[in-house]
Amino acid sequence: MIRRLFTTAAVMSLLLCLATVALWVRSWSVADQVLGGFGTPKLNPRTGEVEVSPAMAWSHYAGRLLISHFPAMVAYKTKQWAYRNPAVHTLISEVDNRVFWHPRLAFAGFRFATVSDGEWDLLVPDYAPAVLFAVTPLLWLALALRRKRSRAEGRCTSCGYDLRASMDRCPECGRPIPPETRRAPA
C-alpha cells in the first residue's frame, strides 16, 4: 500500500516537474501576469478608484516567477482578479526600474526586495520548483533499482537479508519470497 502511494506521488511529482519545465521554456517567449486582491473591492474616496486590499501580483517571465505584495491595488475594471499578457521585455524593464534588490537577500537566483511600506517582491527562478519536483521521482527510481538489484542477488526486497538458504518466507522480516527469487533446494 505504501509503495503504491509513493509511486503515485512520484508520478504526480514527475508531471509537475515536466509542466514546470514546459512553463520555464514558454516564459522566454511569452510573459504572463495575474493581478488580484484578497479583500472585497472598495471605492477609495480620495482617488475615486476602486481598490482591493491587500493585493498580490504573480508575474512569470524570462525563466523567473515574481511574486509581489501590495498594501492596496487599483482593481482592474472593478474585478478582483485580472490576467494580462505583456511583452517579456516590457515586464523586465518594469520590474528592473521599480525594484531595488537587497544584495544580502539574493542567493542562487532567488531575490527579495522591499519596495515601500508594506510592499515587497520575491523573485524565484524557474529551476527551483523543477528541481524540487524532480526529487521524488529520482528517489523512486533509486529505490526501484535497489529492489531490482536485491532481487537479482537473491536478497529480500524489504530488509536485504540473504535468501539463498530460505524457501518460502524471509527469516528476518517474515515477508513472502517471490517465486522468481526462490532457489531450488540443494
N, C-alpha and C positions, 0 to 999 in steps of 0.2 A: 504493500500500500504506500509506504513512504517513498519507495523507488519510483512508483508511478507519479506521485505528487511532485517529486523532484524533476522527473523527466518532463512533466507538463510545465513546470516553472522554467526549465531550461529552454523549452521550445518557445514559450511566450517571451522570454528574455532575448532569445535569438531574433525573433520577429521584431521586437522593439529596437534591437541593435541595427538590424537591416533598415528599418524605417528611419532611424536617426541618421544613418549614413546617407540614405537617399535624400533626406531633407538637407543634410550638410552639402551635398553636391548641388542641389537645387538652389541653395542660398547664395551661390556665387553668381547666379544669373537673375534671380527674382527675389525681391525683398517683400516681407510680409510684416504687417504691424496690426496688432489688436489693441484697442484702447477701450478703457471702461472703468466704471466705478462700482463700488460695493454698496453705497448708500442709495437713497432714492433721489432722483433729480429734483433740485430746488432752485427757485429763482433767487439770484443774488440781487438785492435791492440797490447796491452801489453801482454795479455794472449793467444790470438789466439782462444778464445772460443766465442761462440755465446751467447750474454746476452740479457735479457729482462729487461727493466727498466720503471717504478717501478714494483715490483713483490709482490705477495701475496701467502700465503700457508694456506689452511684450513685443519686441522688435527682433526679427530674425533676418540677418543679412550677412553676407561675406564670411560664412563659416562661424558665426557667433550669435548668441542669443543675449539680448539686452533686456533686463527687467528693470523697469523704472517705477518709482513710487512717488506720488504727488499728494500733498495735503488736500487739494481740490483741483478739479479739471473741468473745463467747459464741456458740457455734454454735446455730443455730435448730433445735430438735428434732433435735439431733445431725446435721444436714445441713451440708454445706459452704456451700451457696448457698441463699438464700431470696428469695422475692418477696413484697412486701406492698404494699397499696394504701391508704395512709392518706388522710384528708381533706386537702385542699390547705391549709386554714387551720391544721390541726394541725401539718403539716410545716413551715410557715413559722414558727410560734411555737417549735417545737423548735429549728430552726436559729438563729433570732434570739436565743434565750435561751442557747444553748450556745457561740456563736462570737463572738469579738471580731475584727472585720475590721481589718487593718492599713491605715491611710489612705494610706500611701505605695505600697502594693501594690494599689491599686484604680484601674482605668482603663477607661472605656467599658463599664461593666457587668461587667468581669472583676474578681474579688476573690480574695485569698489570705489565709488565716489559719492560724496555728499555735495549736492549742488546748492541747496539753500536750506532754510529751516524746514525740516520735515520731508525734504525731497532728497532721494538717493537713487543711485544707479548701480546695478550689478551686471557685469559682463561675464558670460560663461562661454568658453569655446565649445564648439560642437563635438570635438573629440571626447570631451569628458563624459557625457552620457553614453556615447558609443562604447567607450572602454568599460564603463560601469555595467552596461547591459551585456557585455561580452564575457564577464567573469563567470556567471552561472553556466552558460553553455561550455566554456572551457573546462570548468570543474567537472561537469557531467562527462565530457569526453575523456578526461584523465581517469575518472573512476571506471568508465566503461572499458578503457584499455587495460586497467589494472585487473578488472574482473576476468577479461579475456585471457590475460597472461596467467592469472592464477588457475583458471580452468585448464589451460594447456599444460601447466606444470603439475596438475593433479592435486591442487590445493583447494581448500574450502573458499568459496567466493565471499563468505561472510567474515570469517575470522582469520583465514590464511593457514590453517592447520594442514599438515601433510596428510592426504587421504589415501596414499598408496596401499596402506595395510587395512583400510576400513572398507566395509561392504555397503551398508545402507544409510547410515547416519554419521555425521561428524561427531567424534567423541568429545570434542572441545565445546561446541556450541549447540549440538543436537539438531542442526539443520539437515534435511534430507539431501543425500548426494544425488546430483543429476545423473541420468543414465550415461551421458557421454563422458563423464568423469570417472565412472566406476571401472575398476580393473577386475579382470577375471581372477579367481582365487588360484594361488600357485600350488 
